[in-house]
Amino acid sequence: MPTTPYKMINGLSEVIGNYDAVILDLWGVVHDGVTPYPSSIPAMEALKKAGVPVALLSNAPRRSSVVTARMEDMGIARDLYGPAVASGEIAYAQLVARSDPWYAELGRKVLMVGPVRDMSMFEQQDVEIVKTIEDADWVLVTGPNDDHDPVSKYEDLLHALKARDLPMLCPNPDREVIRGGERIICAGAIAGRYEELGGNVRWEGKPFASAYDFCLQAFDKGPDAKLLVVGDSISTDITGSNNAGLDVALVTGGIHAEELGAPRGTLPDKGKLDALLEATGRHITYAMGDFCW
């Protein structure tokens, strides 16, 4: 299948005149989980100066307020962007409402797999956090308990969960991420293995339509607004944008930098990028080596 034509660009300023607003991914685009990339804050400042509104859409498995606080800690000012939507917030809203049939059937007793920093998912909720599979009604997976865990460490747990057919909520479909230069697994890798075993998984976040619906409602730009998504992951950012019918700029220096053989800030060989897009069946509007102006 021939790939859809796209344009290689050196920065957003080359094309931003075609758009009314931007939806930014965070991890791999704006920061690496520890520090912002050198060009990201200047790019956000330039977007603000140009009068282009920015929304954030992140597969962070925690409340949006936690994400914005973490960004402020990194030196990314709150006035550089409008709505900030974390996939954890989408799941949280569903957990509180319990109106969706899948959520309505969840019990009160939840077993959590993931670090303590994701406990915001339980704020102001009538749930009991349990320690054993036997006591649990359902499972929330927000990531590995320890950053360096491989998926295999959870194999026995997943088989035991499947034996009881416990439903699993995964508010981060990402399989892996690069944190401070190190590749680590995400919640999606654990939940994906559970699904392989026949487990019942509910996904929230990119690339699923609910994430874009939630973000666009928060953004409220109207049906005719021309939006540009900026992301670095083919499986989440590009797939989700393709499904939502939105133009998308792929930051090639993010999660795919190694396989494309082009470090952040450099554009990859077109043949390599074409091959990746063809293999995944995805299309992009632009390719850029870094999120920059």
Disulfide bonds with the S-S distance in Angstrom:
none
